[in-house]
Amino acid sequence: MFIRGVMKKIARYILFLCREAVAKVRSKWVMSRCGGYSGRIRVNGPTNLTKNTFLGSNVNFNGLVITGGGKVTIGDNFHSGPDCLFIPQNHNFDEGSSIPYDNTYIYKDIYISSNVWIGSRVIILGGVSIGEGAIIQAGSCVVNDIPPHAIAGGHPARVFSHRNIDHYESLKAQGRFN
């Protein structure tokens, strides 16, 4: 029994080292692909983005795809769950030269403030701003702006609660970021 326990600990440690190595490679790849970043980037899951993506410090991706030509700005202390999608462009369907759409695109920037947490499988469409400290519930589709400190979810995402702002500001003043 003792040897089995030791072997399990060794296997867990090897798995931990492998995950760390993969995260470092993914992080370096994201840093080389984005338009700029200001500090630590951690990428735990499959992530793809464009040169029009600008990242703050302490940005954590667990699986995110950013497509299209619009600009995406992500502030400091950002966290995303797996399988998230940001789409900062759309086909030209209203003023185009053909239907259902033509060969041109409409670019709409996405702006995400600092200290935002995006749950798993969230979609954010172009033209959206998400305020500081907001939380987006897993499985949501964000089509409109979300104010600071709001907790939003659904399809389309709607604000259904707010963070305790006094507590939030206290943690922020103490520099208590994950």
Backbone as JSON, one array per atom type, in Angstrom:
{
  "sequence": "MFIRGVMKKIARYILFLCREAVAKVRSKWVMSRCGGYSGRIRVNGPTNLTKNTFLGSNVNFNGLVITGGGKVTIGDNFHSGPDCLFIPQNHNFDEGSSIPYDNTYIYKDIYISSNVWIGSRVIILGGVSIGEGAIIQAGSCVVNDIPPHAIAGGHPARVFSHRNIDHYESLKAQGRFN",
  "N": [[0.82, -1.2, 0.0], [1.95, 1.22, 0.74], [3.84, 1.74, -1.32], [2.13, 2.0, -3.52], [0.79, 4.37, -2.82], [2.92, 6.21, -2.88], [3.61, 6.04, -5.57], [1.3, 7.1, -6.74], [1.49, 9.75, -5.85], [3.82, 10.54, -7.16], [3.0, 10.25, -9.83], [0.97, 12.21, -9.92], [2.52, 14.49, -9.52], [4.16, 14.46, -11.8], [2.19, 14.81, -13.75], [1.34, 17.38, -13.0], [3.7, 18.84, -13.59], [3.76, 18.48, -16.37], [1.38, 19.82, -17.15], [2.06, 22.42, -16.35], [4.22, 22.92, -18.08], [2.93, 22.84, -20.59], [1.17, 25.0, -20.24], [3.02, 27.11, -20.1], [4.12, 27.07, -22.69], [1.81, 27.59, -24.23], [1.2, 30.14, -23.21], [3.42, 31.69, -24.02], [3.04, 31.5, -26.78], [0.57, 32.86, -27.11], [1.36, 35.42, -26.23], [3.08, 36.07, -28.3], [1.36, 36.26, -30.44], [-0.59, 38.22, -29.93], [-1.51, 41.75, -30.08], [-0.31, 43.26, -28.14], [0.79, 43.32, -24.69], [0.76, 43.84, -21.12], [1.82, 42.59, -18.92], [1.99, 39.66, -16.83], [0.84, 36.68, -18.38], [-1.29, 33.92, -18.46], [-2.01, 30.86, -19.83], [-4.09, 28.28, -19.83], [-5.77, 26.65, -21.32], [-6.77, 25.71, -24.7], [-6.21, 28.41, -26.81], [-6.78, 31.1, -29.01], [-6.05, 34.04, -30.74], [-6.08, 37.41, -32.17], [-3.93, 39.8, -33.88], [-5.05, 42.19, -33.26], [-5.66, 42.17, -30.63], [-5.33, 43.23, -27.33], [-3.75, 42.99, -24.26], [-3.97, 43.2, -20.71], [-2.3, 43.02, -17.52], [-1.71, 40.01, -15.65], [-3.51, 38.22, -16.91], [-5.68, 35.58, -17.53], [-6.36, 32.76, -19.32], [-8.5, 30.07, -19.97], [-9.21, 28.81, -22.18], [-10.02, 30.25, -25.01], [-11.28, 31.88, -27.87], [-10.64, 34.39, -30.16], [-11.92, 35.96, -32.86], [-11.9, 37.54, -36.13], [-11.63, 41.02, -37.31], [-11.94, 43.24, -35.63], [-10.96, 45.35, -32.84], [-9.85, 44.09, -29.72], [-9.76, 44.66, -26.36], [-8.46, 43.79, -23.29], [-8.54, 44.11, -19.85], [-6.56, 44.28, -16.76], [-6.06, 41.43, -14.54], [-7.88, 39.5, -15.51], [-10.05, 36.72, -15.98], [-10.97, 33.78, -17.68], [-13.3, 31.16, -18.35], [-13.32, 27.85, -19.85], [-13.71, 27.39, -23.45], [-14.65, 29.89, -24.51], [-15.79, 32.59, -26.65], [-15.05, 35.38, -28.61], [-16.34, 37.76, -30.8], [-15.56, 40.18, -32.79], [-16.5, 41.24, -35.22], [-18.79, 41.47, -37.99], [-20.77, 40.23, -40.7], [-21.59, 42.29, -43.52], [-24.74, 42.98, -43.86], [-26.89, 44.75, -44.04], [-26.37, 47.12, -45.57], [-25.13, 46.09, -47.72], [-23.99, 44.73, -50.93], [-25.12, 42.43, -51.8], [-27.24, 39.59, -50.98], [-27.43, 36.87, -48.64], [-25.57, 38.47, -47.32], [-22.77, 40.65, -48.09], [-19.33, 40.74, -49.32], [-17.95, 42.28, -47.5], [-16.96, 43.47, -44.23], [-18.17, 44.47, -41.0], [-16.64, 46.07, -38.45], [-16.54, 45.91, -34.97], [-15.45, 46.98, -31.93], [-14.39, 45.31, -28.91], [-14.41, 45.85, -25.48], [-13.01, 45.07, -22.43], [-12.96, 45.66, -19.08], [-10.8, 45.89, -16.13], [-10.37, 43.19, -13.75], [-12.37, 41.35, -14.42], [-14.45, 38.5, -14.7], [-15.12, 35.87, -16.73], [-17.35, 33.31, -17.34], [-17.5, 29.78, -18.28], [-17.88, 28.92, -21.74], [-18.87, 31.37, -22.77], [-20.1, 33.81, -25.01], [-19.09, 36.74, -26.59], [-20.14, 39.48, -28.33], [-19.26, 41.86, -30.94], [-18.83, 45.4, -30.29], [-19.38, 45.57, -27.63], [-18.93, 46.59, -24.23], [-17.52, 45.7, -21.16], [-17.84, 46.36, -17.83], [-15.65, 47.28, -15.04], [-14.81, 44.74, -12.73], [-16.98, 43.11, -13.29], [-18.97, 40.11, -13.61], [-19.58, 37.41, -15.71], [-21.97, 35.05, -16.3], [-21.66, 31.52, -16.86], [-22.19, 30.16, -20.13], [-23.48, 32.31, -21.29], [-24.57, 34.85, -23.65], [-23.25, 37.76, -24.63], [-24.49, 40.71, -25.69], [-24.93, 43.36, -25.28], [-23.71, 46.27, -23.48], [-22.22, 45.77, -20.25], [-22.5, 46.93, -17.0], [-20.1, 48.27, -14.54], [-19.18, 46.09, -11.82], [-21.36, 44.44, -12.08], [-23.32, 41.43, -12.16], [-24.02, 39.25, -14.6], [-26.03, 37.31, -16.86], [-27.33, 34.81, -19.14], [-29.18, 34.55, -22.26], [-30.1, 36.75, -24.42], [-27.42, 38.16, -22.42], [-28.25, 39.5, -19.27], [-28.26, 41.85, -16.59], [-28.46, 40.58, -13.37], [-27.74, 40.82, -10.78], [-25.51, 42.43, -8.39], [-22.08, 42.88, -7.4], [-20.8, 43.01, -4.01], [-19.91, 46.07, -3.51], [-18.43, 47.6, -1.63], [-16.87, 45.62, -0.35], [-15.52, 44.61, -2.58], [-14.02, 46.92, -3.36], [-12.43, 47.17, -1.09], [-10.85, 44.81, -1.18], [-9.56, 45.32, -3.59], [-8.08, 47.65, -2.95], [-6.28, 46.52, -1.19], [-4.77, 45.08, -2.91], [-5.42, 42.45, -3.56], [-5.46, 40.2, -5.7], [-6.35, 37.47, -7.79]],
  "CA": [[0.0, 0.0, 0.0], [2.84, 2.39, 0.81], [4.41, 1.98, -2.65], [1.04, 2.5, -4.37], [0.59, 5.77, -2.45], [4.07, 6.97, -3.39], [3.48, 6.07, -7.04], [0.23, 8.05, -7.06], [2.02, 11.1, -5.65], [4.78, 10.79, -8.26], [2.21, 10.43, -11.06], [0.32, 13.53, -9.83], [3.56, 15.5, -9.69], [4.53, 14.45, -13.22], [1.06, 15.44, -14.45], [1.43, 18.8, -12.69], [4.81, 19.39, -14.38], [3.33, 18.51, -17.78], [0.42, 20.92, -17.3], [2.82, 23.67, -16.25], [4.99, 23.08, -19.32], [1.97, 23.17, -21.65], [0.7, 26.36, -19.97], [4.09, 28.04, -20.47], [4.19, 27.12, -24.16], [0.6, 28.31, -24.69], [1.32, 31.55, -22.82], [4.4, 32.32, -24.93], [2.42, 31.58, -28.09], [-0.41, 33.95, -27.05], [2.09, 36.68, -26.16], [3.65, 36.36, -29.62], [0.27, 36.46, -31.4], [-1.44, 39.38, -29.64], [-0.99, 43.06, -30.45], [0.48, 43.79, -27.03], [0.39, 42.93, -23.34], [1.5, 44.66, -20.16], [2.32, 41.83, -17.78], [1.87, 38.21, -16.8], [-0.23, 36.02, -19.12], [-1.33, 32.49, -18.16], [-2.95, 30.21, -20.75], [-4.25, 26.88, -19.43], [-6.54, 25.9, -22.3], [-6.56, 26.13, -26.09], [-6.53, 29.83, -26.97], [-6.36, 31.69, -30.27], [-6.46, 35.43, -30.82], [-5.58, 38.14, -33.33], [-3.0, 40.92, -33.62], [-5.86, 43.31, -32.77], [-5.99, 41.88, -29.24], [-4.4, 43.89, -26.41], [-3.97, 42.37, -22.97], [-3.4, 43.81, -19.52], [-1.43, 42.17, -16.71], [-2.38, 38.95, -14.91], [-4.61, 37.76, -17.74], [-5.74, 34.12, -17.42], [-7.27, 32.12, -20.27], [-8.66, 28.63, -19.85], [-9.73, 28.39, -23.47], [-10.7, 31.42, -25.56], [-11.01, 32.16, -29.27], [-11.01, 35.72, -30.62], [-11.88, 35.94, -34.32], [-12.29, 38.78, -36.79], [-10.71, 42.14, -37.43], [-12.15, 44.31, -34.66], [-10.01, 45.43, -31.74], [-10.29, 43.55, -28.44], [-8.92, 45.12, -25.26], [-8.78, 43.08, -22.04], [-7.83, 44.74, -18.75], [-5.79, 43.48, -15.8], [-6.71, 40.46, -13.64], [-8.99, 38.88, -16.24], [-10.12, 35.25, -15.96], [-12.03, 33.2, -18.51], [-13.49, 29.72, -18.32], [-13.05, 27.21, -21.14], [-14.61, 27.44, -24.61], [-15.23, 31.22, -24.72], [-15.66, 33.09, -28.01], [-15.26, 36.81, -28.82], [-16.53, 37.98, -32.24], [-15.62, 41.63, -32.98], [-16.88, 41.65, -36.58], [-20.0, 40.85, -38.52], [-20.96, 40.41, -42.14], [-22.38, 43.45, -43.93], [-26.01, 42.46, -44.39], [-27.88, 45.81, -44.21], [-26.0, 48.06, -46.62], [-24.28, 45.36, -48.64], [-24.31, 44.66, -52.36], [-25.77, 41.16, -52.09], [-27.89, 38.97, -49.83], [-27.79, 37.39, -47.32], [-24.58, 39.48, -46.96], [-21.76, 40.77, -49.14], [-17.98, 40.32, -48.95], [-17.3, 43.23, -46.59], [-17.22, 43.25, -42.82], [-18.36, 45.59, -40.1], [-15.83, 45.81, -37.26], [-17.0, 46.53, -33.73], [-14.49, 46.65, -30.9], [-14.82, 44.77, -27.62], [-13.58, 46.36, -24.39], [-13.25, 44.43, -21.14], [-12.21, 46.35, -18.02], [-10.02, 45.07, -15.2], [-10.99, 42.36, -12.71], [-13.57, 40.73, -14.97], [-14.44, 37.04, -14.74], [-16.04, 35.34, -17.75], [-17.54, 31.88, -17.13], [-17.32, 28.85, -19.4], [-18.73, 28.97, -22.94], [-19.48, 32.68, -22.95], [-19.89, 34.46, -26.3], [-19.19, 38.2, -26.51], [-20.21, 40.03, -29.68], [-18.65, 43.17, -31.16], [-19.51, 46.6, -29.83], [-19.71, 45.42, -26.21], [-18.0, 46.94, -23.17], [-17.85, 45.08, -19.88], [-17.28, 47.23, -16.8], [-14.73, 46.76, -14.04], [-15.31, 43.85, -11.69], [-18.18, 42.38, -13.69], [-18.93, 38.66, -13.73], [-20.52, 36.93, -16.73], [-22.35, 33.68, -16.0], [-21.36, 30.52, -17.87], [-23.19, 29.91, -21.16], [-24.17, 33.55, -21.67], [-24.22, 35.55, -24.89], [-23.26, 39.18, -24.28], [-24.76, 41.51, -26.89], [-25.02, 44.75, -24.84], [-22.76, 46.64, -22.44], [-22.46, 45.33, -18.88], [-21.91, 47.98, -16.15], [-19.15, 47.81, -13.52], [-19.59, 45.32, -10.64], [-22.59, 43.7, -12.35], [-23.3, 39.99, -12.42], [-24.97, 39.12, -15.7], [-26.1, 36.0, -17.48], [-28.47, 34.51, -20.0], [-29.03, 34.65, -23.71], [-28.91, 37.57, -24.23], [-27.03, 38.4, -21.03], [-28.91, 40.59, -18.55], [-27.78, 42.01, -15.22], [-29.41, 40.08, -12.39], [-27.25, 41.1, -9.43], [-24.27, 43.22, -8.33], [-21.14, 42.51, -6.35], [-20.71, 43.87, -2.84], [-18.93, 47.05, -3.98], [-17.53, 47.95, -0.53], [-15.94, 44.5, -0.19], [-14.71, 44.62, -3.8], [-13.07, 48.03, -3.28], [-11.49, 46.86, -0.02], [-9.89, 43.84, -1.72], [-8.78, 46.01, -4.63], [-7.13, 48.54, -2.27], [-5.26, 45.67, -0.58], [-4.04, 44.39, -3.98], [-5.72, 41.01, -3.42], [-5.9, 39.72, -7.01], [-6.05, 36.07, -8.07]],
  "C": [[0.86, 1.26, 0.0], [3.38, 2.75, -0.57], [3.35, 2.53, -3.59], [0.78, 3.98, -4.1], [1.7, 6.66, -2.98], [3.97, 7.1, -4.91], [2.4, 7.05, -7.48], [0.72, 9.48, -6.91], [3.0, 11.47, -6.76], [4.02, 11.05, -9.55], [1.52, 11.79, -11.06], [1.33, 14.64, -10.07], [4.0, 15.59, -11.14], [3.44, 15.11, -14.05], [1.07, 16.94, -14.24], [2.53, 19.46, -13.53], [4.45, 19.48, -15.87], [2.35, 19.65, -18.03], [1.11, 22.27, -17.25], [3.59, 23.94, -17.54], [4.08, 23.48, -20.48], [1.47, 24.6, -21.46], [1.76, 27.39, -20.37], [4.21, 28.18, -21.98], [3.0, 27.89, -24.72], [0.7, 29.8, -24.39], [2.28, 32.29, -23.73], [3.79, 32.5, -26.32], [1.42, 32.73, -28.14], [0.29, 35.3, -27.02], [2.68, 37.06, -27.52], [2.58, 36.7, -30.65], [-0.53, 37.74, -31.18], [-0.75, 40.68, -30.07], [-0.15, 43.7, -29.37], [-0.08, 43.31, -25.7], [1.26, 43.7, -22.35], [2.03, 43.87, -18.97], [2.07, 40.35, -17.94], [0.63, 37.72, -17.55], [-0.16, 34.54, -18.76], [-2.4, 31.86, -19.04], [-2.98, 28.72, -20.42], [-4.96, 26.03, -20.47], [-6.32, 26.43, -23.69], [-7.08, 27.55, -26.32], [-5.98, 30.32, -28.29], [-6.89, 33.12, -30.31], [-5.79, 36.12, -31.99], [-4.58, 39.22, -32.9], [-3.73, 42.16, -33.14], [-6.31, 43.09, -31.33], [-4.91, 42.47, -28.34], [-4.75, 43.48, -24.99], [-3.3, 43.15, -21.85], [-2.46, 42.84, -18.82], [-2.28, 41.18, -15.92], [-3.66, 38.52, -15.63], [-4.55, 36.23, -17.79], [-6.8, 33.57, -18.37], [-7.31, 30.63, -19.99], [-9.26, 28.04, -21.12], [-10.58, 29.5, -24.06], [-10.3, 31.56, -27.03], [-11.52, 33.56, -29.58], [-10.83, 35.7, -32.14], [-12.16, 37.34, -34.85], [-11.3, 39.9, -36.66], [-10.9, 43.26, -36.45], [-11.13, 44.24, -33.53], [-10.65, 44.87, -30.46], [-9.28, 43.98, -27.39], [-9.39, 44.44, -23.98], [-7.91, 43.67, -20.93], [-7.1, 43.76, -17.85], [-6.69, 42.51, -15.03], [-7.96, 39.84, -14.25], [-8.9, 37.36, -16.11], [-11.25, 34.8, -16.88], [-12.09, 31.7, -18.27], [-13.2, 29.15, -19.7], [-14.12, 27.5, -22.18], [-15.32, 28.78, -24.8], [-14.93, 31.7, -26.12], [-15.98, 34.59, -28.05], [-15.31, 37.04, -30.32], [-16.67, 39.47, -32.49], [-15.87, 42.07, -34.44], [-18.13, 40.9, -37.0], [-20.03, 41.06, -40.03], [-21.82, 41.64, -42.4], [-23.65, 42.94, -44.6], [-27.02, 43.56, -44.67], [-27.59, 46.71, -45.41], [-25.17, 47.4, -47.72], [-24.81, 45.32, -50.07], [-24.95, 43.34, -52.75], [-26.42, 40.61, -50.82], [-27.49, 37.49, -49.77], [-26.81, 38.43, -46.8], [-23.56, 39.55, -48.07], [-20.38, 40.39, -48.6], [-17.24, 41.32, -48.07], [-17.73, 42.94, -45.16], [-17.43, 44.56, -42.08], [-17.62, 45.23, -38.82], [-16.38, 46.6, -36.08], [-16.1, 46.05, -32.61], [-15.17, 46.08, -29.66], [-13.86, 45.31, -26.57], [-13.99, 45.7, -23.08], [-12.36, 45.09, -20.11], [-11.46, 45.37, -17.14], [-10.92, 44.3, -14.25], [-12.3, 41.73, -13.15], [-13.38, 39.21, -15.03], [-15.54, 36.61, -15.71], [-16.15, 33.83, -17.53], [-17.33, 31.07, -18.39], [-18.34, 29.09, -20.51], [-19.51, 30.26, -23.09], [-19.13, 33.2, -24.33], [-20.06, 35.96, -26.08], [-19.12, 38.73, -27.93], [-19.62, 41.43, -29.74], [-19.51, 44.32, -30.69], [-19.83, 46.59, -28.35], [-18.57, 45.92, -25.33], [-18.47, 46.28, -21.89], [-17.1, 45.84, -18.8], [-16.43, 46.5, -15.77], [-15.44, 45.88, -13.03], [-16.54, 43.05, -12.05], [-17.91, 40.88, -13.76], [-19.99, 38.26, -14.75], [-20.74, 35.44, -16.49], [-22.04, 32.76, -17.17], [-22.52, 30.36, -18.85], [-23.92, 31.14, -21.66], [-23.71, 34.04, -23.03], [-24.38, 37.05, -24.62], [-23.38, 40.0, -25.56], [-24.86, 43.0, -26.57], [-24.0, 45.0, -23.74], [-23.22, 46.13, -21.07], [-21.78, 46.34, -17.97], [-20.91, 47.4, -15.14], [-19.86, 47.09, -12.36], [-20.86, 44.5, -10.85], [-22.31, 42.21, -12.48], [-24.41, 39.76, -13.43], [-24.94, 37.71, -16.26], [-27.32, 35.86, -18.35], [-28.14, 34.71, -21.45], [-30.21, 35.44, -24.26], [-28.66, 37.86, -22.74], [-27.74, 39.64, -20.48], [-28.32, 40.65, -17.14], [-28.85, 41.49, -14.27], [-28.96, 40.32, -10.96], [-26.02, 42.0, -9.54], [-23.38, 42.69, -7.22], [-21.3, 43.44, -5.16], [-19.58, 44.86, -3.12], [-17.96, 47.44, -2.87], [-16.46, 46.87, -0.34], [-14.97, 44.44, -1.38], [-13.62, 45.7, -3.71], [-12.03, 47.81, -2.19], [-10.42, 45.88, -0.51], [-8.99, 44.47, -2.78], [-7.72, 46.9, -3.98], [-5.99, 47.75, -1.63], [-4.4, 44.94, -1.64], [-4.26, 42.89, -3.96], [-6.32, 40.5, -4.72], [-5.5, 38.26, -7.18], [-5.4, 35.95, -9.42]]
}
